[in-house]
Amino acid sequence: MHAETHRSSTLRHQRDLFLDEDRMNYTESLDHVIHGPTGQPMHTDSAAINTVQSAKDTNMGIWSLMELIKAAGLQGRTFNPDDPESYKLLKTALDSVYAKLNSPGFTGKPTAPTPERFDNSTKLATTEWANNAGVQFSPKTRYINGTSLTLMVDDVGSRIFFNGGTNQSVVLPATNGLPIGSSIYFGKNSNGTSLSVTAAGGASIIDTNGSALVNFLNVMGGEDAFVTWSGTAWMCSGTAIFRLNQFATGNTWMTLPNGWRILASGSFNIRSSLSSVTFPIAFPNAARAVVPQLVENSGSSYPTSVIATSISKTGYNLRLIADGNIDAYLNYIAIGY
């Protein structure tokens, strides 16, 4: 009798202890003990599990499971041994909320640690890693036969070949918010035709390595161009730019790929036997030949000889030999380097 009274007193003490509102306890069953190593309350192994269990103990487990089911967007259902869905509900919720180890299908915006640069292991490659590796603008190839095309931001990274047998045109993407390094490749495949590449809005933001920014670039048949956004301008390279820079031109001159330059004058009037002529642009090193050509003579005497003398990289002297008054129109071609 004494032993039974002592046991009842001990159980009441344990009950009062775990009903203390200031403690975080996950069981209110009277038949429990404290697990020594962890300090967690657990059901005693000296009593049957169903001897004493509180409603709060049961609800805690049920409500926790229901939170998982609700997180999966599912509804609870009555257990029915003939209805597999009623007892597979928890597994379905787990499969929906948590990724599987085998071939998981992620949704939303999952994140992962970024591997070190140049890592070639089987780790997941994040977008940050791809950006650091310089492949943020992966190429895609397009073939255009139409006469015109306006590009969007999604076209960044593209290789675009214009195959039309006529002149074609393309407008570059708008640059507002465009990342630095955004690049696009153009190729014009039909000889005898051209591709006009224009900046959005006609802005002068195309850099062909000339003295000033321009608003368009012509790519001739058989040429290509590669444009990259620098943050302030489209920087250009490719065979079209080679042509523009090597065959640099002005109103009366052209530079050839080997560095030699050709000057061609317009018609000008001369009324004396000796005149000084200045080239419209000086040769970088020297002029090698000047070929003057008589166009028209209004004087009383037709020049019998037209000679270029004292040739320098900036000009020459033009000598006319005639028997009478001179009133002639001439032009010339000069070659140098």
MIKOL-122459 format. One record per residue (C-alpha): y negated, x negated, z. Coordinates in steps of 0.001 Angstrom, whole numbers, plus 500000, padded with zeros to 6 digits. Example, Ala and Ser with C-alpha at 12.3 -4.5 7.8 and 13.67 -1.06 7.14 Angstrom:
2
SITE/504500/487700/507800
SITE/501060/486330/507140
//
This chain:
337
SITE/500000/500000/500000
SITE/497714/497184/500920
SITE/498478/495379/497628
SITE/497741/498519/495581
SITE/494419/499022/497338
SITE/493495/495407/496639
SITE/494361/495760/492948
SITE/492223/498912/492602
SITE/489336/497155/494289
SITE/489623/494206/491895
SITE/489652/496466/488828
SITE/486587/498345/490034
SITE/484811/495027/490580
SITE/485650/493917/487052
SITE/484521/497265/485669
SITE/481197/497077/487489
SITE/480773/493504/486322
SITE/481215/494353/482620
SITE/479196/497551/482804
SITE/476180/495497/483870
SITE/473500/496372/481265
SITE/472091/492844/481411
SITE/475279/491342/479983
SITE/476517/491218/476369
SITE/480085/492536/476633
SITE/482307/493791/473850
SITE/484815/495667/475990
SITE/484620/498103/478840
SITE/488378/498534/479264
SITE/489512/498156/482848
SITE/492674/496367/481754
SITE/491053/493127/480617
SITE/490669/489532/481663
SITE/488317/486686/480750
SITE/489657/484075/478364
SITE/489022/480824/480190
SITE/488334/478395/477294
SITE/485950/480709/475444
SITE/484644/483071/478130
SITE/485427/486046/475897
SITE/486754/489300/477431
SITE/490231/490226/476252
SITE/492881/492798/477033
SITE/495288/491624/479727
SITE/498807/490887/478558
SITE/500187/492510/481699
SITE/499303/496023/480606
SITE/499959/498102/477516
SITE/497049/498105/475042
SITE/496678/501855/475106
SITE/496616/502203/478878
SITE/492833/502088/479278
SITE/490318/501891/476404
SITE/486800/503232/476396
SITE/485169/505254/473667
SITE/482545/502532/473268
SITE/485259/499956/472565
SITE/486669/502151/469819
SITE/483289/503054/468348
SITE/482172/499435/468278
SITE/485105/498530/466019
SITE/484800/501625/463856
SITE/481045/501364/463433
SITE/481281/497681/462523
SITE/483802/498484/459815
SITE/481644/501360/458546
SITE/478665/498988/458176
SITE/480766/496896/455810
SITE/481860/499995/453889
SITE/478243/501199/453595
SITE/477118/497734/452440
SITE/479565/498133/449550
SITE/478025/501489/448654
SITE/481186/503379/449564
SITE/481808/506531/451605
SITE/484290/506904/454439
SITE/487288/509148/453827
SITE/490044/510744/455890
SITE/493233/508727/456204
SITE/496076/510094/454149
SITE/499275/508095/453661
SITE/499651/509750/450282
SITE/496152/508618/449206
SITE/496102/504811/448708
SITE/492320/504814/448380
SITE/492018/506046/451967
SITE/493652/502933/453379
SITE/492374/500500/450731
SITE/488753/501340/451528
SITE/488170/498242/453667
SITE/489704/495913/451059
SITE/487619/497512/448322
SITE/484495/496953/450427
SITE/485407/493323/451046
SITE/486015/492729/447333
SITE/482657/494295/446518
SITE/480486/492572/449138
SITE/482043/489128/449285
SITE/482864/486833/446377
SITE/486470/486042/445697
SITE/487683/482480/445840
SITE/489406/482923/442479
SITE/487001/483619/439573
SITE/484145/485209/441555
SITE/481620/487364/439727
SITE/478173/486843/441297
SITE/475313/489334/441023
SITE/471669/489214/442047
SITE/470191/485731/442466
SITE/472847/483470/444006
SITE/471801/479954/444979
SITE/473674/476703/445426
SITE/472905/473114/446473
SITE/471417/471071/443635
SITE/473668/468120/442667
SITE/472242/464637/442287
SITE/470772/463767/438901
SITE/473402/462452/436433
SITE/476182/464045/438510
SITE/479145/464681/436207
SITE/481530/466216/438722
SITE/482793/469815/438885
SITE/479963/470904/441215
SITE/477905/473950/440261
SITE/474892/473012/438115
SITE/471749/474835/439298
SITE/468740/475547/437100
SITE/466892/472844/439048
SITE/469556/470333/438069
SITE/469329/471424/434423
SITE/465547/471035/434507
SITE/465839/467555/436028
SITE/468355/466632/433332
SITE/465860/467595/430605
SITE/467879/470448/429106
SITE/465661/473324/430231
SITE/464949/474147/426571
SITE/468415/474433/425081
SITE/468374/474669/421272
SITE/469342/477681/419208
SITE/469350/477654/415417
SITE/467767/480302/413214
SITE/467478/480663/409445
SITE/464467/482544/408076
SITE/464198/483949/404567
SITE/461236/486256/405187
SITE/457699/485283/404316
SITE/456266/485297/407853
SITE/457379/485013/411464
SITE/455578/485232/414816
SITE/457309/483341/417617
SITE/457603/484394/421266
SITE/458245/482407/424443
SITE/461978/483098/424047
SITE/461909/481028/420838
SITE/461095/477826/422745
SITE/463884/475316/422182
SITE/464809/476751/418782
SITE/465609/474925/415564
SITE/464205/477144/412823
SITE/464931/476545/409140
SITE/462793/478368/406584
SITE/464920/478903/403471
SITE/462690/481202/401458
SITE/462021/480220/397848
SITE/458313/481024/398295
SITE/455582/479846/400632
SITE/456240/480962/404218
SITE/454261/481063/407454
SITE/454963/480987/411176
SITE/452735/481558/414227
SITE/453466/479498/417352
SITE/454055/481249/420712
SITE/451132/482061/422984
SITE/450582/479162/425383
SITE/449536/481116/428476
SITE/451995/480083/431196
SITE/454074/478039/428731
SITE/455835/475146/430516
SITE/454834/471621/429526
SITE/457518/470145/427291
SITE/458247/473402/425456
SITE/459402/472331/421992
SITE/460253/473938/418646
SITE/461685/472355/415494
SITE/460789/473541/411980
SITE/462411/472678/408681
SITE/461310/473799/405195
SITE/464244/473645/402805
SITE/462867/474742/399428
SITE/461157/472074/397335
SITE/457967/473141/395646
SITE/457067/475521/398486
SITE/455407/475080/401862
SITE/455458/476401/405425
SITE/452164/477058/407186
SITE/452446/476592/410971
SITE/449549/478257/412814
SITE/448595/478311/416496
SITE/448505/481700/418232
SITE/445140/483348/417806
SITE/444106/480699/415294
SITE/443177/478310/418111
SITE/442561/474657/417212
SITE/445237/473249/419512
SITE/447549/471469/417022
SITE/447510/467670/417262
SITE/448716/465994/414052
SITE/447637/462557/415344
SITE/444378/462916/413451
SITE/440854/462545/414739
SITE/440557/466186/415820
SITE/442701/469163/416795
SITE/443408/471692/414042
SITE/444670/475274/413963
SITE/447401/474884/411340
SITE/449925/472446/409902
SITE/451462/472521/406430
SITE/455128/471547/406129
SITE/456138/470907/402536
SITE/459578/471639/401076
SITE/462059/469016/402236
SITE/459962/468131/405308
SITE/460309/468959/408979
SITE/458034/469120/412016
SITE/458681/469006/415746
SITE/456001/470500/418018
SITE/455840/470032/421808
SITE/453389/471721/424187
SITE/451502/469149/426320
SITE/449594/471631/428427
SITE/446492/471386/426209
SITE/447804/470992/422653
SITE/450874/471195/420424
SITE/451853/467547/419835
SITE/453441/467107/416393
SITE/455970/464693/414923
SITE/458382/464679/412000
SITE/458285/463878/408304
SITE/455388/466281/407698
SITE/453287/464318/410189
SITE/454401/461041/408596
SITE/453078/462316/405293
SITE/449795/463413/406804
SITE/449229/460116/408572
SITE/450527/457787/405870
SITE/448916/459681/403007
SITE/445679/460085/404935
SITE/443055/461586/402681
SITE/439346/462187/402435
SITE/437263/463814/399723
SITE/437523/460762/397441
SITE/440283/458558/398871
SITE/443988/458393/399760
SITE/446061/455917/401775
SITE/449599/455248/400536
SITE/452637/454690/402825
SITE/452525/450914/402227
SITE/448926/450730/403431
SITE/447215/450430/400051
SITE/444229/452713/399498
SITE/442931/454375/396340
SITE/439288/455453/395981
SITE/438096/457749/393213
SITE/434404/458496/392786
SITE/432691/461518/391398
SITE/430325/461198/388454
SITE/427057/459387/389220
SITE/423985/458418/387198
SITE/422874/454846/386482
SITE/419691/453763/384604
SITE/419686/450044/385032
SITE/421787/447217/383802
SITE/422752/446176/387348
SITE/423368/448547/390248
SITE/424935/448218/393709
SITE/427694/450743/394497
SITE/428990/451431/398064
SITE/432475/452812/398592
SITE/432658/456173/400450
SITE/435014/454492/402919
SITE/435523/450763/403363
SITE/438881/449140/402682
SITE/440449/447804/405900
SITE/440911/444318/404404
SITE/439796/443936/400798
SITE/439340/445705/397453
SITE/441541/444212/394743
SITE/440350/446039/391631
SITE/437609/448408/390437
SITE/437912/450260/387136
SITE/434593/451893/386044
SITE/434632/454565/383356
SITE/431708/455781/381205
SITE/431473/459591/381258
SITE/428234/460375/379407
SITE/425277/458500/377972
SITE/421866/460094/377363
SITE/419894/456915/376740
SITE/418724/455510/373454
SITE/421463/452912/373579
SITE/425165/453357/374279
SITE/426470/450689/376731
SITE/428703/448253/374973
SITE/430256/447002/378187
SITE/430753/448266/381777
SITE/431736/445583/384286
SITE/432396/445579/388078
SITE/431349/442340/389792
SITE/430973/440988/393351
SITE/433787/443230/394625
SITE/434093/443422/398446
SITE/435813/445770/400860
SITE/432617/447870/401140
SITE/431488/448048/397508
SITE/430664/446211/394263
SITE/427965/445559/391658
SITE/428068/447574/388437
SITE/426748/445835/385326
SITE/426053/447675/382061
SITE/425311/445862/378829
SITE/423328/447776/376188
SITE/420764/447162/373404
SITE/418237/449770/374626
SITE/417348/452064/377505
SITE/420245/453034/379816
SITE/420753/456535/381144
SITE/424495/456887/381722
SITE/426966/458762/383950
SITE/430025/456969/385237
SITE/432896/457250/387706
SITE/435396/454669/388973
SITE/438752/454066/390661
SITE/439104/451289/393251
SITE/442327/449916/394710
SITE/442675/447821/397882
SITE/444333/447562/401235
//
